[in-house]
């Protein structure tokens, strides 16, 4: 399922991406995600971790962070931060312990639209009761490529409500914003949080 042109872009620009978007402290969205995690010592997944910055921040706060990414170049940068990364496409996700949370921050936005509902359902199955799914997606409709050649599918909050509810999750927070991306274009986005019911 991984798009070759998108992976080629990240191979060329992995270091630039890491330099541009790295941070030492969690932003508001990562803080909200960590605050929403159920209590316990179970793992949290950075699903499509890129250079591993979010996973490293979570690990520094005592969270047992796991990470996956389809880009070997991104995974290598994450490993330099001390993060154990599995190089794999989204659909190959397997787990031994259910996740207290899955952080999919602008990663599933690279998946084809027809695949996204199944990937959200896969995430829902991987969550422990009370576990939280964070989705960061580009806002809009349809698909496109940016000037760097990366593939994107675009979504609205109602779409994410429908897909997460269809997977048995309960949406509980949405935030909209605009941000300059790797291609230097300012684009709208949506942050969406949902939770697996404790009795689900």
Secondary structure as GFF3:
##gff-version 3
##sequence-region A 1 200
A	DSSP	alpha_helix	4	21	.	.	.	ID=ss1
A	DSSP	alpha_helix	28	36	.	.	.	ID=ss2
A	DSSP	beta_strand	44	47	.	.	.	ID=ss3
A	DSSP	alpha_helix	53	60	.	.	.	ID=ss4
A	DSSP	beta_strand	65	69	.	.	.	ID=ss5
A	DSSP	alpha_helix	72	80	.	.	.	ID=ss6
A	DSSP	beta_strand	85	87	.	.	.	ID=ss7
A	DSSP	three_ten_helix	90	92	.	.	.	ID=ss8
A	DSSP	beta_strand	99	105	.	.	.	ID=ss9
A	DSSP	three_ten_helix	108	110	.	.	.	ID=ss10
A	DSSP	alpha_helix	113	126	.	.	.	ID=ss11
A	DSSP	beta_strand	127	138	.	.	.	ID=ss12
A	DSSP	beta_strand	143	145	.	.	.	ID=ss13
A	DSSP	beta_strand	151	153	.	.	.	ID=ss14
A	DSSP	alpha_helix	157	166	.	.	.	ID=ss15
A	DSSP	beta_strand	169	180	.	.	.	ID=ss16
A	DSSP	beta_strand	186	196	.	.	.	ID=ss17
###
